[in-house]
Amino acid sequence: MIVGAQWGDEGKGKVTDLLAEQADAVIRFQGGNNAGHTIVRGTEEWKLHLVPSGILYPRKLCVIGNGVVLDPRVLIEEIDHLRARRVDVGSLKISANAHLIMPYHLLLDSAGEARLGKLQIGTTRRGIGPCYADKAARLGIRVQDLLDETILKKKITAALEPKRLSLRPFAKDPSLDLHAMTEEYVTYGHRLEQHIADTARTAWELLDQGRTVLFEGAQGAMLDIDHGTYPFVTSSNPVAGAACVGAGVGPRDIDEVWGVSKAYTTRVGAGPFPTEIHDELGDVLRQRGGEFGTTTGRARRVGWLDLVALRYAARLNTLTALTVTKLDVLSGLETIDVCVRYRGAEDAQFDHFPYHQSVLHHAVGETERLPGWEEDIGECRREADLPPAARDYLRFVAEFTGVPIALIGVGPGRDQVIWTEHGQRSRLGASPGAAGTERMPARPSGRAAA
């Protein structure tokens, strides 16, 4: 399982792409097209929003699980774009139980953010939150409803009824016409029908055969609606436990949980950010790291690596390994700061991630200063190739979080990675569990999932 260990945008797409080569299937288990994964292969760049990162491998089974909320127009555009670039999308499967983003969700999302004014959460205005809200209110439209026009129209009517007052400002919007909306979504159903499947059963069959399944998360743990920096969070659960719900598998099906973290920290939109860099150095790191959203193009806020939050994410997800991306962005810095505790009001110190929002929103990261390195590390392919200061930096991160590092990113290219000894063992299914002890196999047939 691959999950974000920060506020999203950590480089999960690249890590998933690398591991997908050895997997039999890749399953996306939550979020929507508010997420974006960028993959660089040679001179080509791929930006994916809904389709799992494994799609670039021919005939690799790629699944959009039931926990995802799906804008069918966006998905079809993404499929068409991949086909235009000669990518085979025949192996893409979509859960019949995934919920659909409807035109009114987009309108409600934008209107809701506008009403908040200065208190805006910073959503992508893609309709994700309102769609998940309808799902919880049992007013959602699901992928399988696209295949029955009568049921689809009835469900849209039922979903619109309690929203009439909220949608009154958009009364003349043609996208809200019931008949036009129904026809549009039935057409989407015709386009997607070949991909719609019972994806939970598909996962079970693979796992029962001892095949390797890779679960791909979107966003990051610090944006989790239950455990993140609420209310400045996403509308789903990006943590490891959500893979079971969002893909329809059980906890014992999971063998490895890898958390992806940048060598520094970024976040998009509003919300607390204890290690944010406000001076020119933040702009330098932003430009070096290309810190602009894949989905929105928004400039990301940049800060030093927050080890307090990263250790929290490690425990929350029971990470078995960390992958640290964009280490090359820190090259050339004389010194590098890392956050090891927070300081709050009246000089209160917090060694652990504070649960109370009033504390967190006023917390400032206290850092330790580590030596930097001048060398360009883009050509390094072994840990031993890294400058001593870079190796010391990684060792500091691993020891503080209590999680071994499996993979190190030293550039945007697919080949610009370093597999550590732990990572080599883990990706072959030979590593121990999170506590360093051997675990019971998930299934009698052997390795079940990564």
Secondary structure, 3 states (H helix, E strand, C coil): CEEECCCCCCCHHHHHHHHHCCCCEEEECCECCCCCEEEEECCEEEEECCCCHHHHCCCCEEEECCCEEECHHHHHHHHHHHHHCCCCCCCEEEECCCEECCHHHHHHHHHHHHHHHHHCCCCCCCCHHHHHHHHHCCCCCEHHHHHCHHHHHHHHHHHHHHHCCCCHHHCCCHHHCHHHHHHHHHHHHHHHHHHEECHHHHHHHHHHCCCCEEEECCCCHHHCCCCCCCCCCCCCCCCCCHHHHHHCCCHHHCCCCEEEEECCEEECCCCCCCCECCCHHHHHHHHHHCCECCCCCCECEEECEEHHHHHHHHHHHCCCEEEEECHHHHCCCCEEEEEEEEECHHHCEECCCCCCHHHHCCCEEEEEEEECCCCCCCCCCCHHHCCHHHHHHHHHHHHHHCCCEEEEECCCCCCCEEECHHHHHHHCCCCCCCCCCCCCCCECCECCEC
